[in-house]
């Protein structure tokens, strides 16, 4: 398989991988009784330890104000 064929195949597979990953994350969150955002924040804390709310917000793509509620 040539380089162009590999790139074409990757362009087909990457969106599918992202979809499967999203389904896995949603299932994991549901099994833990969390929403997806809470799961993402929990993952950040487990991976990097305690952090300021602003750092967590930045890491998961939330506004900084959203992490204080």
C-alpha positions as CSV (number, residue, x, y, z in Angstrom):
1,X,0.0,0.0,0.0
2,X,1.4,3.4,-1.0
3,X,1.6,6.5,1.1
4,X,-1.5,8.1,-0.5
5,X,-3.5,4.9,0.1
6,X,-2.4,4.9,3.8
7,X,-3.4,8.5,4.2
8,X,-6.8,7.9,2.6
9,X,-7.3,4.9,4.9
10,X,-6.4,7.0,7.9
11,X,-8.8,9.7,6.9
12,X,-11.5,7.0,6.9
13,X,-10.5,5.4,10.2
14,X,-9.8,8.4,12.4
15,X,-13.4,9.6,12.6
16,X,-14.5,6.1,13.4
17,X,-11.9,5.8,16.1
18,X,-13.1,9.1,17.6
19,X,-16.7,7.9,17.5
20,X,-15.8,4.6,19.3
21,X,-13.8,6.5,21.9
22,X,-16.7,8.8,22.6
23,X,-19.0,5.8,23.1
24,X,-16.5,4.2,25.4
25,X,-16.2,7.4,27.5
26,X,-20.0,7.8,27.7
27,X,-20.4,4.2,28.9
28,X,-17.6,4.6,31.5
29,X,-19.2,7.8,32.8
30,X,-22.6,6.2,33.0
31,X,-21.2,3.1,34.8
32,X,-19.7,5.5,37.4
33,X,-22.8,7.6,37.8
34,X,-21.1,10.6,36.3
35,X,-21.7,12.9,33.3
36,X,-19.0,13.1,30.6
37,X,-17.6,16.4,31.9
38,X,-17.2,15.1,35.4
39,X,-15.4,12.0,34.1
40,X,-13.0,14.2,32.1
41,X,-12.3,16.3,35.2
42,X,-11.8,13.2,37.3
43,X,-9.3,11.8,34.7
44,X,-7.3,15.1,34.9
45,X,-7.1,14.9,38.7
46,X,-6.1,11.3,38.7
47,X,-3.5,11.9,36.0
48,X,-2.0,15.2,37.3
49,X,-3.1,15.4,40.9
50,X,-5.0,18.3,42.6
51,X,-5.2,21.4,40.5
52,X,-6.7,24.9,40.5
53,X,-10.2,25.1,39.1
54,X,-8.8,27.3,36.3
55,X,-6.3,24.6,35.3
56,X,-9.1,21.9,35.3
57,X,-11.3,24.2,33.2
58,X,-8.6,24.7,30.7
59,X,-7.8,21.0,30.5
60,X,-11.3,20.0,29.7
61,X,-12.4,22.9,27.6
62,X,-14.8,24.6,30.1
63,X,-15.1,28.3,31.0
64,X,-13.3,29.0,34.3
65,X,-16.5,30.0,35.9
66,X,-18.1,26.7,35.1
67,X,-15.7,24.8,37.3
68,X,-16.7,26.7,40.5
69,X,-20.4,25.5,40.5
